[in-house]
Amino acid sequence: MYSASNGLYFHVPYCRSKCHYCGFFSEAQALSPSLSVWDAWLKEILSCLAEETQKLDWGLFSTLYIGGGTPSLIPPEVLSSLLQHVQDYLDAEAEITFEANPDSLTALTLEILQQFRVTRISLGIQSFAAHVRQKVGRAVTDSQIQTARELLSTWPGDLSLDLIQGLPDQSLEDCLSDLSTAMSWNVEHLSLYPLSVEKGTVLYSQLHRGNLKLPQENDAWEKGIEILRHNDWDWYEIANFARNKAFCQHNLAYWKQKPYLGIGPGATTTFPRQEKGHKRRVWGQQALGFSLNFDEEYLTPLEWRKETLMLGLRTSEGISRQDWKAVSARNWETVLSRSLERFASWFVGSCEGDQLILQPDFRLYQDSFLREAFLDLDVDARAEV
């Protein structure tokens, strides 16, 4: 159905303000950093890219994702330089995704993105309801969202909108209205996320101090999924939907555990498999000087099998025999015999086939299966010792 190969990710560490739910690293500054600060960030990004690709032959990257933070804050001259320099590292048909916020997207930015063949924009809406955005510290106005829509009306590439459901002061009616408005934009891709309360965020602190309550409605996300499926959106990953096969290839690489090179503060790299196992690295969480500080780890075969199962079952394509053979010497019928027998009715076709795929109606409840499957994997790992 779709493909995925080595990906490249750049992290932009600056925002105008920090949304209360955001667990990603960023520095909030009411005014955009000075040009000299942006130049320093760019220099470190490009230096790190050159060094990493000299150490290991990654080949040409098939996807590039510029995320954050708020990439649409990057000054035009810095953005042009970044995209110009990275061209030599990309496949000619590479998917290039650029994250943007409605309040910082400009016509000049769009012109530069087109010039350097950026193929998709991911626009962070989160909610079209002003009172909901205000409650979570998202400093975007209705008029700025409308202006962004007008700017994007002639965008020739793919456009994706991000929505979050379950935010404070967000009613079921707000959620359904958000979805209706998003579909009226005539976009090819939607990300519909249930709220995740991350430790270290403002929202986490407010909830644990008892200063905030989340909506009692807990079925908005499921209703949203039902509406999108009814309107012929392809539910290709548990929180992602596409029309006309406009899947995000970069994110598919994550879910299929393909190698990807992450550069920037807090960015993660998953290296091609090595003799020691699956190596990961996370850069330091400081906007400048991130490359001087990092943590590395090797995932055990058991950890990698669990991730293969967890991530693969999030997608409509599931897990292939080839995917599983890459992480386990024994087939899934043997390793997961107990859990597959108990949950056999949850899967598409026979679990003895070439793909292990959860039926759509059970994809939302995969945690119940995973709990049992992980116990099976633990038993199998002990038997290997």
Order of alpha helices (4+ residues) and beta strands (2+ residues): beta-beta-beta-alpha-beta-alpha-beta-alpha-beta-alpha-alpha-beta-alpha-beta-alpha-alpha-beta-beta-alpha-beta-beta-beta-beta-alpha-beta-alpha-alpha-alpha-beta-alpha-alpha
